[in-house]
Amino acid sequence: MSKPSFNLLLNLLSPSLESALPTIPPNYSLAAALFRLAHGASYKAVARRFRIDSAEACRAFYLVCKEVNDKLGHLFEFSSDLETIVMGFGWNSLPNCFGVLGLAKFGIDGELLGKDGSLMVQALVGSEGRFLDVSAGWPSTMKPQTILLQSKLYLEVEKSKELLNGPSIENDGHLIPRYILGDSYFPLLTWLLTPYNRLNEEDSFSSLERAFNSVHDNAIGIVRIAFQRLRARWQLLAKQWKEECVEFLPFVIVTGCLLHNFLIKCGEPMPDKNTGHVKEVDLPVFDGDVDENAQRIRDILAMHLSQWRSRKIALPS
Ligand SMILES: *[C@@H]1O[C@H](CO)[C@@H](O)[C@H](O)[C@H]1NC(C)=O
């Protein structure tokens, strides 16, 4: 993190850090907390480096997390920044898209959530890799559609007529409403478009479906890369989390995502996405009921994308 970004953050958090933890100067509290988040350092190592004691290092860490949630929470407000988000995807030739939705797993030690148990995080990500909405802390034993249906994002989108009634794009007399692209383990909804899948192995994809799936797959990569970068930037989130502290993990993940957005806003360079070993999300494709209206919308978008592609090829360069 560059000095100007650090100072900007310090200015935001300083008053509350100072009053809640008067024994340590706020610049030390903030630096110590960011050091732990960035390097996955133990409280003992943080304490040694900043010449405070371990209990203070721990207090500083959770205090900074809390203050980041309070002061930077607005950086998730996807509904207030919708036009910019939609425009961002427009540049990537996805008309009327307002995010890409996926899940990531964060491993925890022990058998609390079964063998290889982890916490799941659902994230909506914008074209430039910003987290637009994060819902953290679902046990890996839960199905993706259950997580989705219980998330605030789902309730907000279903409730807010404004989001769904945003201007549609016309394609050959058909309308493409606002939508999110979702990974294959989510249900297909009128506003959540997942890839075409074949539960019956013998059926093959049409060329239109294949083309759509390839565009879709590229877009889903935005979520995977965002999580890789998050873990590269905040290596504490790339480690197995201790079972006895599991209740704090969602809070720390959300803090990491908010700080990630903050640094994007500050124009800081993106970290390298190479983070070594990270649990791949390997979830079965959704196989519940399909919404016919949603299928129709997906077909219209697929048609639009394929026409756009052939037009692009036909244009003289
Ligand atoms: C941290 O803040 C203290 C008190 O405000 C100040 O004296 C000190 O120079 C600062 N340290 C650094 C490294 O900026």
The ligand as a Gaussian input file, in Angstrom:
#p B3LYP/6-31G(d) Opt

LIG

0 1
 C        2.965000       7.953000      14.327000
 O        2.246000       8.915000      15.035000
 C        2.996000       9.518000      16.081000
 C        2.049000      10.333000      16.924000
 O        1.056000      10.979000      16.159000
 C        4.136000      10.348000      15.449000
 O        4.893000      10.983000      16.448000
 C        5.022000       9.397000      14.650000
 O        6.018000      10.106000      13.959000
 C        4.204000       8.575000      13.649000
 N        5.043000       7.522000      13.098000
 C        5.242000       7.345000      11.801000
 C        6.120000       6.230000      11.404000
 O        4.692000       8.045000      10.974000

